[in-house]
Amino acid sequence: MRVPRVTAALAALAALCTVAAGAPGVARAQPAEPVPPPPSSSAPPGGELPEGWGLSGEGPGRQLVWRSAGPVPLTDAAVGFYSGDRLLGHPVADADGRTFRLALRQARPERLEHLEVRAGGLRLDRPGPVGGQQPRRPVPSAKPGAVLPVNSVDPGTPGEYGTVTGEYELPPVALPGFDTPVEMRAVVVAPAGAEGRRPLALFLHGRHGTCYGGEEALTGEWPCPSGAKPVPSHRGYLKDQELLASQGYVTVSVSANGVNSQDHLAKDGGAQARSSLVRLHLARWADWSADPATAPAAVRSAPTADLSKVLLVGHSRGGEGVNRAAMDSLYPPPAEEDGYRGETRWTIRGTAHIAPTAFGQNPVPDVPSVTILPGCDGDVSDLQGQVYADATRGVSRGAALHSVVYMVGANHNFFNSEWTPGEAEAPADDDFQDWGENDPDPVCSPDAATGTRLTAAQQHTAGATYLAAAARLFVQGDDRVRPLLDGSGVRAPSAGPAQVLTHAVGAHRTPAFLPDDEPAVTGGRLCRQVHPDPATACLDPAEDGRSPHFLWMLTNDEPGRYAVALEWSAPGSAAAVRVTPAEPVSVAGSEELALRLMVPPNTTGTRFDVALTDTSGRRAELGRVSVDGLPGSDRTVSHWAREVRVPLAAVSEAGLDPERIESLELVPRGDSGRAWLVDSWGWRPGTPEAEPAALTRIDLGHLTVDEGDSGVRTHRVPVRISGQGGGQVRLFVPEPGSGDIAVRTVTVRPGDSPEMPVGVEGNTRYGNDLSQYAAAKAVRGTVIGSATGTVTARNDDPLPEITVTPVADRVAEGQELTWRVSLDEEIDTYVFGWFRPVPVDGGTELSTADLDRTWLEDYHDVPALPERPLSEVGDDLRVYLTLPPDEPSVEVSVPVAVDGAAEPEESLRLRLVVEDGSGDPVEGPLATGRVRDAP
């Protein structure tokens, strides 16, 4: 079957930076057929919107609308609307997969300037650089950073075993919300001759094209149509699997093409479906481990898997999928949303995320993780996977290590060989694209003079090394590899020339100076990580660039998230910054003070003296740290914190009470500069056992109601709370009547039902279904499954009657046949439609040779020759139109050529077709015209 077009179900993640809205049948940027014109501009106060943009609706239902000139690419990243470099939000795709709508909450009409549409690092509304300007390129460091010392062990060294490879395919499975069953296919790579039970590593690829061949290079269909083949994305990690298998792991990489083709139907972008798929495979492996004789041949050729030692590895949306699988294995999801209903018969020891999405911003705090962030990611370009470390702080016990690995010069695709040009069976490309031959990126272009960009082989090898480090630490408990992951500043030789930097939270870290606790700051500024005012925010994206530490959720004004901003123009004590928590902190038992400090990209040698003072006033100077910025350009996300440490020995030597430290002091030693303190911890070596706590789970749901004819009715976003104990959660709820987002922190317990009211205003005008979004984020003692909820007001008003009125329906050759298409009343949305030719009642029908050739061939991609009646062209010729809400009337013309031949009068009949609110075609009136010879 062919997968249906994108539907409104895509909406649930749009407001969470979650929707990479792409039509499932297409995985490319160019249109497959003639496309309609964009909506006419509906001007905001102060000026016209650019071509292709418009406004619809009123009041809280006001929407910014953009119509694409063709299907958008099938990628992992979200589509975003920008005003210059300011992110307005992430729109919802209409059923056509080309029309995108953004509720105008913070994006007021008078602020809509320099509009752009982007997905990852790609601009969608027109070719060229993002930002509407020529790039502002800072000069990057001449060389990558200093070479780090070598770690005591190298996890990238192949092990003692040979490997054996095979595949299995089981009957497809039905997953909730999907129309088509999903494949149960996987490739197994295992150690040959290994004795005993062996740990299991499961890989899950991300969102990519599903089929290739046939008419399109890559498509998003599933199953693949005749003449096309499945893209074998699951075979893209064979190098990683072979390394792990040589070290004694059984590995399996599962195919998720069926999820990729249908995740536009899921309200969470497919995270729950991917979790279900992972756990369905794990359940089969648990069965086969208990009864090996029932296993497929590829599994029987491998050692028996030890399901008490499982590592999950996910790439891109697969990263978010394995995070959810780890959560669901500990804290069961709502049964009606889950495709796996059995018991959990495995133990997830850790997860590894490669360039992951984190749309829900909902990591699992008590399952250790490693997240690889590629510095040249052209898909998930905001590096949102940083959330898998930062958002775990203070949520649970804090014993699990959460590492972030920043890999300079790596892109998104080359971690998967089936997404890599020259290695892949299907068409593939480099997701980081230069803006032109004469405008190479100084950091990420393959020809960058800095030498920072990695080749595909270098990148994949380095990635395999750090995945092996995660396996060795989390599954085997070998603490000797921890320094490669926890910010200790060492390297693995097998990672080759890759510049790999790490920092971490958790493990043997104790909270010391955490800006989220709102300490007093002198000499610097306690800044908001997410705030629209540059004077209050930590970074001004338009001037400073972006940081993965400062991602926002649903609103660009999120309380409770802070950092300390430092800026100085002279060195020494006069520029000192003092951070004083509300209560004294303890560094007792810690060996060093760890600080995550961020400095601007391409800077070097930013130095600070670090000191502590206790409540009695005693002061200890701990030492000096030096921080370098990452190589960066205006296209990279390079404001990223480096971990530095100073010994705490001076605390006891100076007589301070380590349990009553009052303040932290940072004294700049450079002439001028800027920096940001993300957090600071007491640190000591080791990796403690991460025993999962009994946490409360929150899942938001979705409610659909009729809008009604008048008044405002209040409805509540469904909330399901399960688990044990209680905790705190941050709720994001639209304020009735305004569309603004109210953010509050509440305490929840199983059985509670926190109030999340949403107002729905009724009217009698035709419009789209209007969804309002709410979200939840864990603060303490909780995990969030489904992070977004909606109340959708179903349009209950019929489409007004459409009339087609002749303007010029009897013309001579060389003139235009013209009709006016109108609605008999105002509407709240755009109506898209087209005319298609149908047979005439009698007489001679206009042919392809009778129409203006440029109009026919260049604008509608229909060849004029061989000559044939227009009705035989059928749907290949569509004369598109758009009816805007403020003036639902438009003229449509067909230009007629002069052929010089003496002919009888010729006729044309066109059938109007419009899309209803569900995107389904509805036939309308006929338009007729007659053409006589030119005089």
N, C-alpha and C positions, 0 to 999 in steps of 0.2 A: 504494500500500500504506500501511497505518498503521504508524507506527514502533512497535516493541515498547517495553514499559515499561523503566524504569531497571533495569539489571542490576548484579550485583556487580562487573563490570569497572570501575565507577566508583571502586573502592577505591584505586587506585594513587596518587592525588593527595591523598587525604583527610588524610594525616598531614603534608602539606606546605602546608597552608592553601590547597589547590587546588581542592577540589570545591565548586562551586555546585550542589549536587545538586538537580535538578529533573526531574520526569517530562517526557519529551520531548513528550508529547501535550498538555501543559497549560502555559500561561504566565500564570497568575493565582494569587491566593492563596486564593480561595474554592473549596470543593469542588464538583464537578460531579454528585456522587451522594451518597447517605447514606454516612457514614463510620463505621468501627468505633470502639469506645471505645478509649482509650489503654491501654497495659499497666498492670496494677495495680502499685502501688508495692512494690518490694522494698527494705526499709529498710537503709541503711548503719548502722554503729554510731553511736548517738547520736540517732537520730530517723528520721522518715518522709521519703521523697522526695515532692515534689509530684505532684499528679495528672498522669498522662501519662508519668511517668518510671519507670524500673526498672533493676535490675542483673541481669546474666546472666553465666554462666560462673564459673570459679574460677581462682585463681592468676593466672598471666600472661595467661590468656584472659578475665579479668574485663572486662566491658564495661558502659558506661553507655548506656542505651537510651531514646530518646524517639520517640513515635509522633505524627505530625502529624494534625491534624483534617482535613486536605485536602492536595492537591498543593501543593508549594512553588513560588514564582514562578520563571520561567526568567530568570535574571539572570547577570551575569558574576561576581558575588561568591561567596565560599565560605560555606557554612553553618558556624557555629561554636557550640560549647557554652560557656557562661560560668557562673561562680560569682560572682554580683555583677558586678563589672567585670573579673574575672580570667578570661582566656581559658584554658579547659581544653584545647581542641584542636578539630580539624575532623573531624566524624564521617563515616562511610561510609554511603551510602544502601542500603537493602535493595532488592530487586527491585520492591517495591510503590511506591517513590518517596515513601513517607511515614514509613517507619521508619528511624531513624538510630542508628548505633552508634559509640561512641568507646572505643577501648582505654584502660583506666585505667593509664596509665604514671605520670606525675607526679600525676595527679588521683586521689589516694587517697580511698577511700570516706568516711573520716571528715571530709574537707574539702568534701564536696558540699553546699553551702548556697546559697540564693538562686539556684537554677538558672534559666537563660534560654537560649533559642535565638535566634540572630541571623544575618541575612545582610545584609552591608553595614550600613546604618543602620536596618534594619527588624527589629523583633522578631517572631518567627514563632510562639512558643508561646502568646502571648495579646496582645491589643491593648495599646497604651500605651507609655510611654517605656522605653528600655533602662535597665538598672541596677537595676530594681526599686524605684527611688525617684523622687520628683519631681526634675527636673533641678536640678543645682547650677550655675546660670548665672553665670559671672563677668560683670562689666559690661564690654562691649567698648569699644574706643576710640571716641570720639565720631565720628571721621571716619576714612576710610581714610588710609594713610600719605601723607607729603609727595609732591607731584608731582615726578617725576624729570625731569632735563634731557632734551632731545630728541636722539636719535641723528642722526648725519650723513646717513644714508640711511634711507628708510622702505620696507621690503619689502612692505608692505601696499598700496602704491599700484598700481593697475592698470597693465598695460603697454600697448604700442603695438598689439597685435593684437586683432582681433575673434576670436570663437570659433565653432567648429562642434561639434555634439553628435550622437552616434549610439550605438547599442547593437549588440552582437553576442551570439549564442548558439551555442555549439558542442555537440557530443554530450557528455553527462555522462560523468564519469570514475569509475572504481572506485578507492577508497582503502583501504589495508590496515586491517582491523578493522571496517569499516563494511559494513552489509548492503545499503544502497541507494546507487547511484551519486550523485555530487555534481555539481551543475550547473556548467557553464562559461559563465557569463553575466557581462557587464560593460557599463558605460556609459563611453564615450570622449568626452572634451572636449579639443579640440586647437586650436592657433592657426590661424587662417585666413590663408592667403597667406604663411606663414613658409617661408623657403627653407632648404635643407640639412637635415642630420640634427639632430634635436632630442632633448634629454634626456627621459627617461621618469619620471613619478611614478606609482606604483601604490598605490592605497588598498585597505584591507581592513577591513570593519566588524567589530563584535564580536558577542557572544552576545545575541540578542534573539529575540522571537517570530518564527516563520517564516511563519505563515499567519493570515489574519483573515477575518471573515465567518462565515456558517454559524451553528452553535450557540454558538460561543465567540468572544469578542472577539479574543483572540490565542491561538494554540496553538503547539506545537513540532513539529507533524507535518511530514513531507516524504515524497513530494510532497504538495501540498495536496489535501485531499479535495474531492469535488464540492461546489460552492457556496461554496468558500473561495478566496481569492486569496493569492499570495505577498506577504509584506511586503517592499517594495523598499528594504531597508536600504542597498543599494549605491548608491542614488540620493541618499543623505543628505548627500553631500559635494560636490554640484554647485557650491555657492558657492566652495569651496576650489579645486575643479578649474578653474572659470572664471577665478579670479584667477591661478593658475599658468599656464593656457593663454594668457591675455593677455600673460604675460611670456615666452612662447616655449616652454613645456613641453608635451609630449604627456602627457595624464593618462588613467588608466584606473582605475575603481573596480569591484572584482569582487564578485560575490554569493557568500555562503557559507552560505546557509540550510541546505543539505544537511549541512554540518559542524555547524552549531548544533543541528540535530535529532538528531545522532548522537554528539556529543562525549562524552556520558555513557558510551559504549562504549569510549572511549579511556582508556588508563592515564595520560595526561598532560593530560587535559582538552581535548584537541584541538589542542595546539600543533604536533605533527608533521603532522597532517592539514592544518592551515592553511598550514604551510610548503610542503607538497606542492602544495596548490592554487595558492599564489602562484607557485611555480616552474614549474608546468604552464602558467600564463598567460605567464610570462616566456619560456618555451621557444617558445610560439606566436609571441610578438612577435619573438623572434630569427629564427624562420622567415620571418615576414612582412617583416622588415627585409632579409633576404637575397633574398627574392623577393616584392616588393610585390603582384604580380598575383594571388597566391594568398590575399590577405588579404580579410576581410569588408569590406563597403561602408563601415562605420563607421571602419575602420582605413585603408582606401584614401583616405578623404577627409581624413586627417590627414597631416602631414609624416612622413617616415620616422623612426622612433624610433632614437636612438643608445643601444644597449644597453650601451655602456661608461660611461654616466652615468645610473645608476638611483637614485632615491630611493624608499624604501618607507615608507608611512604606515599605521599601524594603530591602531585605536580599541579600547580595552578588551581582550577576548581577542584581537582582531585585532592589538593591539600586541605581545602575546607571540608571535603567529603570525609577524609580520614580523621580529621578533628572531630567531626560529628559522630563518626563511628566509635571513637574512643569514649565520647560522652555517653552515647546511647548504650554502650556496653556496661557502663557503671550506673547510669540514671536513665531508666527506660523512657522512651518517647511515648506520646499518645498512640494507642494501638491503631486508631483509624488512619493515622498518617504514616504508619510504618509498614514496610514490605517484608520485614522479618518478625515473626511472632514467637519464636522459640526462646529457650533459655540461653544465657551467656555461658558458653563452655570454654572460654579462653580468657587469657589475661593480657591486656595491652601493656607492655612494659615501656613503650615510648612511641612518639610519632615524629616523623621527619617531613617537613613541608618545603617543597621546592617552588619558589616564586608563587606563593599561594594567594588566592583571594581570601578575604576575611570579611565578607559582606555583613555577616551577623555580629562581628566583633565579640565573639563568644568562645574564647579558648577554654580548655579543660584545665583547671589550675593544678590538679594533683596527678596529672600524667605528664612525665617529662617530655620535652620537645626540643627539636632543632629546626630552625627556619632559615632557609637560604634565600637571601635577597640579592638578585642580580643587579649590579649597578647600571646596566644598559638595557633594562627591561623595557621593551617597546609595547608590551601588552598590558600587564598589570603594573603600569608605570609609576603609580603612587607608592608602590612597595608596602601595601597595606598589611602584608604578613607580619610586620613589626608588632601588630596587635597581639600575636600569639605569645609574646613575652610581656609587653608592657601592661596589657589588660589583666594579667594574673596577679599583679601586685596587691597584696592585702586581701585577696578574695578568700583564700583558704589558709592552710598551714604553712605554705611557703617552702616546703622541703623539696619539691620537684624542681629540677633544673630546667630553665627555659632559656635556651641559647638562640642568639641571632647571629648568622654568618653573612657578612656583607662581602660579596665577591665582585671586586672591581673588574669592569670590562666584560662581564657575562650578560648575555641577553636572556630572553624568556624561553625561546624555542629549543636552543641547542642542547639542553639537558635531555631531550628526547631525540634519538637518532632518526625517528620516523617523522620528525618535524624539521629536519636539517637538510638543506640542499646538498645534493651529492651523495647522501646516504639513504634518504627516504625512498620508499617505493612510490608514494604518491607525490604530487607537486608540493614543494615546500619553499619557504623563504626565511630570510632574516627579519625578525619582527622589528628590529631597530632599523629604521630607514633614514638615510640622510635626506635633507630637503632639496638636494640637487647636486649634480656633479661638481658645481663650483662652490658648494656650501657644506663641506664635510664637518661632522661634529668632531671637536678636538679630543674628545675622550672615547666616544663609542663608534666612530667610523672605523671600518676595517683598515683604512689607510691612515689612521690617526698617527701623527708624528710622535706622540707621547709613548706609543707602544702599549697603551693601557688596554686596548681591546683584545680579548682572547679569541683564538681560533676555536672552531667547533670542537676539535679534538682536545685542546687544552681545557676548555670549559667542561666538557663531559668528564674528563679524567679527574679534574678538581672536584666536581660534584660527587662523583663516586667515592672519592676519598673521604669526604665529610659525611656522606651517608654511612659509610663503613665505620666512621668514628661514632656516630649515633648508635649504631648497632652494638658496637663493642662496649660502649659505656652503659647504655640503658638495658641491654639484654644480658651481656656477660658480666657487667659490673666491674669492668677493668678501669679503675680510676686513673690509670696512667694516660689515657687519652683525653681526660677532662680538660687539661690545659689548652687543647686545641679548640675547645668549644666555649670556654667560660671567660674569655677576655684576658687570659694570662699572657698573651702576646708571644706565642710560639707558632711554628709552622710545621707542616708535614711535607717532606721532600717529594713525595709522590704526587702532590698537587701541582708540581711543576712551577712555571713562572707566575701562576695566578697570585695576585695580591689579595689575600683573604684576611679579613679582620673580624673579630668576634667581641661580643659582650653578652652578659647574661643577667638574669635575676633568679632568685631561688637558691636551692642547695644550702650550703652553710653560710648564708648571708642573713644578717639580722638588720631590721630597719634602723636607720640612723637619721638621715636628713632627707625626708620625702616631701617635696613641695606640695603634693596634693593635700597634706595636712595643714596647709596655710600657715607656715612659719612666718615670723617677723623677719623682714629683710631690710638691711641698711647698706647703703653704698651701691645697691643694685635694684632690681625690680622684680617683684613676684608677678609673673606674667601669666595670662590665660592661654592655655594651649589652643583653645578653640574659641575665637571671638572675632566679630566682624570689624571691630575698631583696631586699626594698626597700632594705636597708642597703647592699647590694652593687651593685644595679642602678643605672643612670643615672636612670631614672624609675620611680616607682611608679604604674602606670596607674590604680589606684584613687583616688589622690590628685592626681596631676599631669597626667593625660591621657596621650595617646599621641604617639609620634613615628614618622614613616615611616623615620627613620634606624635605628630599633631593632627592626625586624621579626625574628621568629625562625623557625627552620626545624626542624620535627620535634620539637624539644625547647626548653623555655624556660630551658635552661642551656647556652649555647653559648660555649665558650672562644674566645679569639683575637680578640674584637671589643670594643674599648674606646673610651671618650671620657674627657674630663677634666671633672669636675663642680666648679663654683665656687659658693661660698656665703659671703656676708660680711654683717656687721652694722655695719661702720664703714668709711669710705673711707680710702684711703692705703696706705702701704707695709706697714703691719701686716697688711693683707688681701691682700698680693701673692701670686700663684700662680706658681710656677716649674716649668717642664717641662724635664726634662733627659734626652735620649735616651741610650741605652747607648753610642753612638759619636757623635763630632762630625758635624754636618751641614753641607752647603755651600749657600750662597745666591749663589755666584759666577755672574755672568751674568744674574741676575734684577734687575729694576728695583723690584719691590715685594714685600712679604710679604703674601700673601693668607691670611686666616683665615676659616673657616666657623664662626661663633659662633651659638649658639641661646640665646634668652632666652624667658621665659614669655610666652604670648599676652597681648595687650592692655597690655603694658608699653611704656614709651617712654623714650628717652634713657639707656639703660644704657651707661655710658662706661667705657673702659679706656685706660690708658696702656700702650704696648707697647714693650718693650725686649729687646735681645739681648745676650748675653755670650759672648765667645769663650773658648777654652781657656787663654788667658793671663790671663784675668780682666778684660779690657777690656770696658766696658759702653757700649752706644749706645742712647739713647732715640729711638725711631723716630717717635713721634707718638701721637695720641689717636684712638680710633675710638668711634663711637656706634652702638648697635644697638637697633632697635625690634622688639617682638614683633608677630606677625601678629594681625589680628582673629580672635578665636576664641570658641567656646562649648564647652560640655561635649560637644557632638555633632560638633565638627570636629576634625581632626587638624592642629593648628596649632603644635606644637613643631617648628619647621623652621628650619634654620640659614640665617642671612643671611651673604653674603660681604662682608667688609670688607677694605680694603687700606691699608697704610702704606708710604711710600717707604723704600727701603733706602739712600738717599744717606748717611745718618748713619753707616752701617757703615764706609765708607772714611774719612769725616771724623773719626771717633773712633779710627781706626787699628786696627780689628778685622780679623782674618784672615777673609775671607768663606768660605773653604773649611773653617774649623774653628770653627764656631759651636757652643757648648756648651749653651746653654739659652735658652729663651723665658720672658719675664716679663710677666704681665698684672697690672696694678695697678688695681683698681676705684676709680672716682671718685664713686660714688653712696653714699648713706648705708647702704643695704642692698640685697640682691638675690641673684639666682641666675643662672647661665649655664652653658653646656656648650660646650667646645671640641671640635668634631667632627674637625677636622684643620687643618693650616697648610702652605702651600706657597710656595716661591719662584716669582714670577710675572713674566712679561714678555709684551708683546702679540704677536699673530701666531697663525696657524693652520698648523702644520707638516703636511706630507704624512703621512698615517697608513697606512703600509705594513704589511699584515697579517703577523704573525710565523707561523712554522711551529709550531703548538701541538699538544699532545696532546689528543685528544678521548676523553672517557669517557662511556659510555652504560650505565646500569644496566638489568637485564632483570628478567624475572618467571618464577618457577618455581612450579608447582603439584604438590603431593605428597599422598599419602594420609596421614591423621593416624595410622593404626595404632591398636592396642588398648591399648597400655601403653608405658611407658618414654618417654625423650626421645631423639629422633634429631636429629642436626645436619645441616642443609642449608646451602647457600651461595647467596647472592644472585648471579645471573649478572652478570658485569662484562665489557664489551667496551672495549678500549683500542685506539685507532687514531691515525694521524697520525705526527708526527715528534718527535724529541727526547724530553724528559721534563719532568716538573713535579710540583707538589705539589697534593694535593686533600684536602679535609676530608671524612671519612666519618662518617656517623651510622648506627649499627648497634644494633638491640635486643640487650640482654644476655640470653643464654639463662637461663631460669628466673626472671627478675624482671620483664621488660617494660620496664625502664629503658633509656635510650638512652646508649650509649657513643659518645663523640666523639673521634676521633683524626685527626691529620694524617699522611699517608703520601706517599712519593715514588713516582711511577708512570712507566712507560715502555711504549711499544707492545710487546705481547706479554706484559706482566705480567698477573697475575690476583690482585689484592689480596684478602686473606681478608675475607669479610663473612659470618661464620657466624651462623645463626639456629637456635634450638632449637625443635623441634616435639614437643609432648607428646601421646601417644596416650591414648585412653580408649574406653569402649564406650557412651557416652551420645550420643543424638541432639543435634545442634547445627548452627550455621551454619558454612560455610567460614570459617576464621579466617586473615586476612592479617596478616603482620608486615612493617613497612616499614623500608627503609633509604634513605639519601639521600647525595648527593655534592654538594660545592660547590667551585668552583675557588679555589685559593689563589695559585698561581703557575705560569705556563707551561702552563695547561690551559684547555679549554672543556668545559662539561658539556652534553651533549645531553639524553638522558633522565635527569633528575635523581633520580628515585625508582625503586627496585626493590622487589620483594616476594617473599616466600615464603608461599604460600597453602596451608594445610593443608585439604585437601578432606574434608568430613565423609563418613565411610564407614560410618556407623551408620544403620539405618533408623528412620523415624518410628515410635514405639511404637503399638500398637493403640489406637484411639480407641473409647471406649464412650459411648453415650448412654443414660442411666438416667432413667426417669420419676420426677419428684418430685410433680407434680400434673398428671396427664394427663387427668383426668376432672373438670371443674369446672362451676360454674354461671356464668351471665352475671354480670358485675361482678367476677369473680375472674381470677386469672392462671394460664395454662398454664405449667408450669415443668418443665425437664429439667436434669439434671446431665451435663455433658460432661467426661470424664476421660481421662487417659492412664494406662496401667498401669505406668509407671516414670518416674523422674526424667529430666529433659532439661536441656540447657545453654543453651537459648534460648527465646524466646517463640514460640508457635505462634498464628498469626492465622487466623481462619476466620469463616464466617457460615452461617446457615441461610437457605435460599430455599424458597418454597412450591412444591409439585408437586401434580398432581391426586390426589384421593383415590380409593381403590379402589371405593367405592360409597357411596350415600347422599348427603346434602346437604353441600356444602362450605361452610366459612366464607367470608364475603365481606368486602370492604373496609368495609362498613357495620357489620360485627359486631365490629370492633376499636376499642379506645379511640382516639378521633379525634385527640386531642393527640399521643399516641404515634405514630400513623400519619403524620399530616401534618407535625407540627413536628419530630419526631425522624428521620423516614424520608423525608420529602418525597414522600409518595405521597397523592394526593387520595382521599378516601373516596367521593366521587361523581364520575361515575356508579358505582353499585354494580356490582361484578363479582366473580366467584370469585377468591380469592387466587392460585390457580395461573396465572390470566391476567395477573396483575401480573408474575410471573416474577422476573427478576433486578433489577427496579426496587425490590423489597422485599428487603433483606438485613438479617437480625438478626445483628449482629456479635458476636464473642466473642474473648477473648484468654486463652490458657493460659500462665500464667507459669512459669518454670523451677523455682522453689522449691516451688510447690504446683500441679502441672498439673491443676487441676480447677476448674470454674466452673459456676455456675447461669445459665441463660438463660430469660427469661420473655417471654410474649406476653400483654398485658392485653386482656381481652374486655369489650366494652361491654354495657350493659343496654339492649335496644331496645324492651322492653315488648310485643313481638308474640309470639303463641303459635306456636311452631315445633317441628318435629321435632328430634331430636338432630342436631347438626352436627359435622362432622369437619375436621381439619387435618392435613396431612402436610408435613413440612419435611425437606429434604435437607441434611445437613451437608456443607460444602465447606471444606477447609483448604488453606493454601498450603504447598507443600513448600519445601525449602531453596533452590530456584531461583526461588521466587515463582510457580510454576505451580499452578493449582487442582487439587486431588485430591478426588474425591468420597468421603464417609464414610457413616456409618449414617443411617438415617431416624429422625425423631422424629414421633410421632403423638399426637393429642389429640382429645378429644370435649367438646362444650359442650352443656349442657342449659339450658332456660329458667330465669331467676331464680325463686326460690321466691315 
